[in-house]
Amino acid sequence: MITKKPAHADPHNNMPTLPDAEQIAVALQQAQQWEQRYRYLLGLAKMAQQLHAVPEETAFAVAGCEAPVWLKIECQNNQCYYYTHSSSRLIAGLLVVLFAPVQGKPHSTLSEFNFNQWLSSCGLQQQLTPSRSNGLYQIYSHAKQATAG
């Protein structure tokens, strides 16, 4: 579901925000082992939950995932923000990573986004099971369809 008014934290008023794509990529690339990446992803999930609660409502539910996932998209002035929630903390962290490169950008950025290349550059692609990768791809596809219309 897409709404029109963004509710992202404004970096100019000292509100906490999630790390941007570059910060996330650097942190994940610097992690020497999967356990370090895993802990970082769990930390991202916790931050996202505290900053942007997404209601567990049917309107925001995304099909095609093993773990329940909710996605709220807010677009205004050609800027889109993607807010996610999952009952799986690992998936919730992966969703922060997935949408970081397109946060606050035009909806067309999502259609040009290379999902697999981004996950690989973060050192995550080889760590994900095919089922988990497919679930993330379904969420990405859902967002892409929602913002195309």
C-alpha positions as CSV (number, residue, x, y, z in Angstrom):
1,M,0.0,0.0,0.0
2,I,1.3,3.5,-0.9
3,T,0.5,6.5,1.1
4,K,1.3,10.1,0.2
5,K,2.9,11.7,3.3
6,P,6.4,10.5,4.3
7,A,7.0,9.9,8.0
8,H,10.8,9.4,7.8
9,A,13.0,10.8,10.5
10,D,14.5,14.2,9.5
11,P,18.3,14.3,9.9
12,H,18.1,18.1,10.3
13,N,16.2,17.9,13.6
14,N,18.4,15.5,15.4
15,M,16.0,12.6,15.1
16,P,17.6,9.2,14.9
17,T,17.7,7.6,11.5
18,L,18.7,4.3,10.0
19,P,22.2,4.1,8.4
20,D,22.2,5.0,4.7
21,A,23.2,2.5,2.0
22,E,26.9,3.4,2.0
23,Q,27.1,3.0,5.8
24,I,25.4,-0.4,5.7
25,A,27.6,-1.6,2.8
26,V,30.7,-0.6,4.6
27,A,29.7,-2.2,7.9
28,L,28.7,-5.5,6.2
29,Q,31.8,-5.5,4.1
30,Q,34.1,-5.0,7.1
31,A,32.4,-7.8,9.0
32,Q,34.9,-10.7,8.9
33,Q,32.4,-13.5,9.6
34,W,28.7,-14.3,9.1
35,E,28.1,-14.0,12.9
36,Q,29.2,-10.4,12.8
37,R,27.0,-9.7,9.8
38,Y,24.1,-11.5,11.6
39,R,24.5,-9.3,14.7
40,Y,24.6,-6.2,12.6
41,L,21.4,-7.2,10.8
42,L,19.6,-7.9,14.1
43,G,20.7,-4.4,15.2
44,L,19.3,-2.8,12.1
45,A,16.0,-4.7,12.7
46,K,15.8,-3.4,16.2
47,M,16.5,0.2,15.1
48,A,13.9,0.0,12.3
49,Q,11.2,-1.3,14.7
50,Q,11.9,1.5,17.1
51,L,11.9,4.2,14.4
52,H,9.2,3.1,12.0
53,A,6.5,0.8,13.2
54,V,4.5,-0.7,10.3
55,P,1.1,-2.0,11.3
56,E,0.5,-5.7,10.9
57,E,-2.5,-5.1,8.7
58,T,-3.6,-6.9,5.6
59,A,-3.2,-3.7,3.5
60,F,0.6,-3.8,4.2
61,A,1.1,-7.6,4.0
62,V,3.4,-9.0,1.3
63,A,2.8,-12.5,0.0
64,G,5.5,-15.0,-1.1
65,C,7.6,-15.0,2.1
66,E,8.0,-17.8,4.7
67,A,8.1,-15.2,7.5
68,P,5.2,-12.7,7.6
69,V,6.3,-9.3,6.1
70,W,4.6,-6.0,6.0
71,L,5.6,-3.2,3.7
72,K,4.4,0.4,3.8
73,I,5.5,2.8,1.0
74,E,5.1,6.5,1.3
75,C,5.7,8.7,-1.7
76,Q,5.6,12.5,-2.0
77,N,7.3,15.0,-4.3
78,N,8.9,12.1,-6.3
79,Q,10.5,10.7,-3.1
80,C,9.6,7.2,-1.9
81,Y,10.2,5.8,1.6
82,Y,10.0,2.1,2.3
83,Y,9.1,0.9,5.8
84,T,9.1,-2.7,6.6
85,H,8.3,-5.1,9.4
86,S,8.7,-8.9,9.9
87,S,8.2,-11.2,12.8
88,S,11.6,-12.6,11.9
89,R,14.4,-10.3,13.1
90,L,16.8,-11.5,10.5
91,I,14.4,-10.8,7.7
92,A,13.6,-7.4,9.3
93,G,17.3,-6.5,9.2
94,L,17.7,-7.8,5.6
95,L,14.7,-5.6,4.6
96,V,16.5,-2.5,5.9
97,V,19.5,-3.5,3.8
98,L,17.4,-4.2,0.8
99,F,15.6,-0.8,0.7
100,A,18.5,1.4,1.9
101,P,19.8,2.2,-1.6
102,V,16.3,3.4,-2.7
103,Q,15.2,5.3,0.4
104,G,14.1,8.8,-0.3
105,K,14.7,8.5,-4.0
106,P,12.3,8.6,-7.0
107,H,10.2,5.5,-7.5
108,S,12.0,5.0,-10.8
109,T,15.2,4.2,-8.8
110,L,13.6,1.0,-7.6
111,S,12.8,-0.2,-11.1
112,E,16.5,0.3,-12.1
113,F,17.8,-1.2,-8.9
114,N,19.9,-4.4,-9.2
115,F,18.7,-6.4,-6.2
116,N,21.2,-9.3,-6.5
117,Q,24.2,-7.0,-7.2
118,W,23.4,-5.0,-4.1
119,L,23.2,-8.0,-1.8
120,S,26.4,-9.4,-3.3
121,S,28.2,-6.1,-2.7
122,C,27.2,-6.3,0.9
123,G,28.5,-9.8,1.2
124,L,25.1,-11.3,1.9
125,Q,24.1,-13.1,-1.3
126,Q,26.3,-16.1,-0.6
127,Q,25.0,-16.3,3.0
128,L,21.3,-16.5,2.1
129,T,19.4,-19.7,1.4
130,P,17.6,-19.8,-1.9
131,S,14.3,-19.6,0.0
132,R,15.4,-16.5,1.8
133,S,16.7,-14.9,-1.4
134,N,13.5,-15.7,-3.2
135,G,11.5,-14.1,-0.4
136,L,13.5,-10.9,-0.5
137,Y,13.1,-10.9,-4.3
138,Q,9.3,-11.2,-3.8
139,I,9.3,-8.2,-1.5
140,Y,11.4,-6.2,-3.9
141,S,9.0,-7.2,-6.8
142,H,6.0,-6.2,-4.7
143,A,7.5,-2.8,-4.0
144,K,8.4,-2.3,-7.6
145,Q,4.8,-3.1,-8.7
146,A,3.3,-0.9,-6.0
147,T,5.4,2.1,-7.0
148,A,5.0,1.6,-10.8
149,G,1.3,2.4,-10.8
